[in-house]
Each structure stands twice: as C-alpha cells, then as structure tokens.
Amino acid sequence: MTNARFLCQPRRLPVALFSVLSLLSSFSIAPIRSFNPPEDTVGPLTVRVADPGVITSLAAPLEVPVTLHNGGEATVSGALRIGVTEDWSVQGPALQPFSLAPRETKTLRVALVPGQHIYEALYPVHAYVDFQAGGKTQSAHAILIASVAGSALTSAAPKPRGVLNVMPRSATRLDDARAYQVQWLVAPSGAQSTLSEGQTLFDRGAAQAVTRPIGWGGTDTESGTVVQINDIDRGEGRRAIAIHPPWRLGWGEVALNYRVKLPTLKPVALEFATAIRDHNAQSEAGSDGVDFRVYVVDGTARKLVWQRLSAAKTWQPSRVDLSAYAGRTITLQLFTGPGPAHNTSSDQAYWAEPAIVSGLAPKSEAATLRARRQTLALQKARAALNGKGTGA
C-alpha cells in the first residue's frame, strides 16, 4: 500500500478514497482549485459534469447535470453511467442512453444523494460514457471532485441502529455502517511465533482491541486499517464492505460486530460473497490469501461457524446456517485477517452484500438484476481497455 495526502481536514477525516487516491496524491490542502475541470473529450464527444459547489446538506437529492457535445460530423450514440463511492447514491436509471446529431449538445439530468455517513472531505463522482462513433466503440470518463462542508455534518451524525431485529421471511442487509462496530488488533512483536495453528489475535481476547464507535468508517492513518462501503466490481458490480487489515505498525486483524436478534422461523442464514482486489505484479507483492471468518458470540461463548482462506479475485458466494441460534440475540462477527504467513500485502478484502435471511430458501439471482450487472461489467471492461478504468 502507498501513502497519500488527502484534500480534507485531517482531524475530521481518516478516510481513504481508493478510487481517487492517484488523483489526490500530488496535491496539498491549499491548491484545491487546481483540479482539472470535470470534463473529458474523446474523439468527437465532450463530457462535462456541472459542479454543484460546496455541499452543505446531506441525505437530499443534489442536481449534477451532465452535458454531452458532439463536435463531429456524424451521429454519436451511447449511454451515460454515474459511479459514486462511500455512502453516496444515484437517483434514477443506472444507464441513460443518448443520441447526438452532428454539432448537437444535450444535457442529461443526474441527481445524487450524499448519505448521512460521509465526512468533511472530497469525493469523486465518475461520469462514464460508452459511445459509438466512426464505426468503433469509445469511452469517455469525466470526474467531478465534490466537496462536503463541515457544516453539513452537524445534523447528520450516524445514528446507531442498535440491535438488528431480523424479521421472519425477510432479508436484512448488513452493509450499513450504523449496524456494526469496528475493532482491530495489531500483533505485538513476536506474536506470530506464539500463536497456535489457526489461532487469531482475537482468539486470545479483544481487551486490547482498538474500538471505534458505531458508524465509523474509513482509514486509520496510524495502523493503516481500512473499513468502508463501496460499489465493487469483481466480475460483476456489488455493494460491499471493503476491509484492509492493519499493516503500518505490524500485521493485524479486523472484526465487524453486529448485535442481532434472530427470528424463531427457520432456516436462518447469513449470505454474502467474498473477494480481494487486483494487484500490480510489477510494483507490489500479491496476496497470500485473506482469512475470512464468521463467529457467533452467544453469551460468553464465541464460536467459529465459517472460515475461508482465499485469494480469489472474483466473487465467491457463501451461505452460513445460523438456525441453531434462531430466536436468540447474538453478536455476529465478520473477521478479516491476513493469510497464514501474516503478510498483509494486497490484502484489500471485500464482503459483498452480506444479509441475514429467515425462512427463505436460497434462490438464484433475478435475471434482470444479473443482466444489469453483466452490462455494467462489460462497460467497465471496455473502459479499462481504453485506459479509462476506475482503479477500484
């Protein structure tokens, strides 16, 4: 991992915006205006994203129009897709098709919603456009750097959800920062040689763990620990909790703790998928695998109910049966640690769309949703081939 300086108030934000790190790394706080305009021209097409100015309120739609101009002599047709990070969302359709006559300009309506769990910081908004011109497919990518004011946070502090009450015949999503408490442990010197096979630092007790308040997310600059929620593409796009174990002070482990009241209706199960990030073989070591685990704490008893050591870079689905705890209030713990050598290189890990389901048999993903995911994956692949990848 590399260090980066953030265009923000350091005391307010320990957040790593991975999709924009390379863009920010060469700037300091003063020259905020030195960002390139949110515009990109590829072939005959120019894509321009309107700058809404400093954002002073959260959880409300924000108009960010995208203007498209065809400077060529032939018709250009394609589709616009908006990509956001952290707790942002996009209102409206995932794709906006368009067609531009020669020399024509159109403005497409885009509405973004900055969520209540973000920080006083800069956030990237990506405008991806795949289009046909001159008989070939091309891609443009304009990036708006949106600035959130500190005043926007005064009434938007995350409110903990408390105990999650899982209703019968339902699916309760866990990718919500209000639902979990983050803890991490950094190994003391020599700890690796004293751990038995398969034993973790948390197995020895969490009394020395660093504990963050419910709602925390981002990067701890001291240890390098990362916990944040992003849209991640590992073969298809999914909402995921991105976690990197501690590495700056030594190797370590991360745990997300959920207090959950399970219904009596069975079966009860935890469903999710896991993967890790790509790495650049020319500049960094690859991962030796990430240790994904699920624990249940019932009273004073802590039990390992699922484990996977994986370096897979495509989604690996899992289903963990929790029926033995039906009707009980438990602590569900998602654990992320390095591989058996305790090497944290390239160990950025993802837990995709974790959810507790009750009374629902496992079923295949809806065809329409899968088709949408495949379309998004195809667009990103095309963008990558044209050197316009997101860097996620």
Disulfide bonds with the S-S distance in Angstrom:
none
